Amino acid sequence: MIAITQLNTSEVLRYMGCPPEKADGFLTAQVEACAREVLEVIRPRWSWRELGLSFEEEGVRLENGLLLPGEDLKRHLSGCVRAAIFCATLGAEADALIRRTERLDMGRALTLDCCASTAVEAVCDQIEEELQSKFPGCSFPFRYSPGYGDLPLEVQGPLLDLLDAPRRAGLCATASHLLTPRKSVTAILGISDKEIERTKRSCLGCPAQGSCQYRKAGGHCGIS
């Protein structure tokens, strides 16, 4: 069972575009209060499946036939012969809390939104740890999600179908390939039977480097 009991407020501030050391007392108190609100309403659910994979000219082919196109994922999964595909969501309650607050206080709603983003990443961190424990002696690159690099969002729906996500996690994709509930994630975690170099996510290698709001604010997203 996945349970989140606290949030890293420094990560929340980075999502808000504020370096933690520059946050004043009022902002810090608001983040802490909103974090408590989010933790009270989230209901994390998730689903996963292990699949073999092969490499083709167009991208990575999962053993069920689904092609994950792009060169970035191919490079990322180099040395892996299988992957754990998973999805996770905080549930509809987090979305509802943010929408209610938007009608009253947009600034607070933004803080709640960033707290929820931090929470879903924390959920994924726990899932990743649990999945890695199922494959002792194996090596893992970091999890990789649609929309990162040149892996398109169009694969969201097929991944959710693969995971039976609507039934098992209450997670769907819209016609524009966005996840609903909104605070949700799909991800690919490569699995290698041999030691591989764990690629470190960094600003220099990030596809979002040129448009990153964290860097523009003088901070970073916290994943490097």
N, C-alpha and C positions, 0 to 999 in steps of 0.2 A: 504493500500500500504506500502511495506517495503522499506525504504530508509536509506542508511548509508552515513553520511556526514563527519565522522571523524573516525580514527582508534586509538586505544590505543597502543602507540608506545612501552610501556613496555611489552605488550603481544607479539608484533612482535619480540622484542628482546628475549623473553623467547622461542618463537618458533625457533629462531636462535641459541639457546643454550647459550645465553649470559645474565647473570644477569644484569638487567637494570642499576644498580649502577656501573657496570664495563665497560659500553659502553663509548668509547671516543667520541669526538666531530665529527670526520669524520663519524663514524658509525651511530651516532644519526642523522646527517644531511642526510645521505643516506637513512635511514629508513623513515624519514619524506618526502623526495622527492619521494620515491617509493610508499609510502602510498597515496600521491596525485595522482600518475599515476594510481594506482589500482582503486581509488575512481572514476576516470574519465571514466573508461571503464566498470565497473561492471553493470549488468542489473539483479538484483535479481528477481527470480520467485519462486513460491512455490505452494504446493498443500497439502491438509490435508483431513482426514476423521475420524469421531468418530466411534469406534466399541466396542461392549461388549467383555469381555474376560472371560475365565475360566482356571482353573489350572489342569493340568494333570501330570502324572508321568514323561512324556518326556519333558514337558515344558509348555508354555502358548499357549492356543488355542484362536485365534480371532474368532469372531462370523461368519465370512465368511468362516471358515474352515482352514485357514492358521495356521500351527503350528510354533511357535517360540521356537526352542529347547534350552535346557540348564537350569541349576540350578540357575545361577546368576540372570537371568531375573525374574525367579519365586520369588526369595527372594526380588528382587528390587521392584516388583509390588505387594508385599503382602499388602492386605487391599484395593486394587483397583478392581473395578468391570468393568471398561471400560478404554479405552485409546484413546488419540488423536494420530493418526499416521500421520507423515508429512514428506515431503521432501523439500529441498531448494537447489538452485544453484545460483552461481554468473553469470552464462552464459558463452558462449564460448569465449567471448572477453577477459576474464581474462586469460584463457589458452593460447590464441593466443599471448597476450602480453608477457607472460613468455617465450613461445617458441621463439619468435623473439629475445628476449634479450639474450637467451642462446647462440645464434650464435655469439654474440658480447662480452658479459661480463657475465661469469658464476657467479661471486660474486654478481653482481647486480640482476641477475635472481633469485638467492637464496633469496635475500631480497624481491623481488617482490612476490615470492612464499609464503614466510612467511607472508607478508602483506595480500595476498589473503586468506590464512588460517585464519588469524585473522578476516578478513572481513566476511567470511562465518559463523564463530562462532557468530559474532555480529548480522548477519541476523537471525540466529537461536534463539539468545536471544530475539530479537524483536518478532519473531513468537511465542515463548513460552509465552511471556507476553500477546500477543493478544489472544492466545488460552486460557490461564488461565482466562482472562476476560470474556470468554464465559460461564464459569462454576462457577458462584458466590457461595461462601460458601463451595467450594470443596478444597481438599488438593492434592498436587502434589509432587511426588518424582522428582529428576532431570531427564532430558531427557536421553534416553539410545539408543545407536546406534549399528547396526551390526558391529562386529569386536571387541566390548568391552566385556571383560569377556569371557564367552564361547558361546556367541551368534554369530553364524558363518556368514561370508559374503555371503554365499549362499542364504540368505533370501533377499538380496538386490533386485533381479529381481522380486520376488513375491510381495514385498512391493511396488515397482514402478508400477506394473500392477494394484495392488489394488487402487493406487492413480491416475491412468490414467496419470502418470507422463510424458511419452513421449509427449502427446498432450498438457497437461495443463502447464507443466514447461520446456519442451524441455530436459528432463532428462532421460537417459537410463543407462543400465548396460552392461558391456562387458562380453564376454564368461568366463572371469576369475573373474567376480563379482565385478569389479571396476566400479565406477560411472563415467559417461561422460556427460557433462563437468566434469573435474577432481575436481574442487573446488565446491563440492556438498555434501549434507548430507541427510541421511534418519534417522529418529528417532522415538522412542516410548515415549510418555509422558503419564504416568499413571494418572488416575483420581479417587480419592476416595471421596465418599460422607461423610466420617467421617474424623475427625482429625487424621493424621498419622504423625509419626516422619519423617521429611524431611532428608533423608540420605545425609550426606555431603561427597562429593568426596574428598578423601584424598590420600596421598602417601601410607599410610599403607594399605589401602583397594584396591589400584589400581592393576589390573591384569598385567599392564606393569611395575610394580615397578622394577623388576630385570633388565630390559633392557632400562629403561627410560633415554633418552639423556639429558633431563633437569636436572635430579638429578646428572648425571655424570658431568655436567658442573657447578654444585653448585647452581642450581636454581630449579624452579618448573614450571609446565605448567600454573598455574594461576587459575585453576578451584577449588582449595580447599580453 
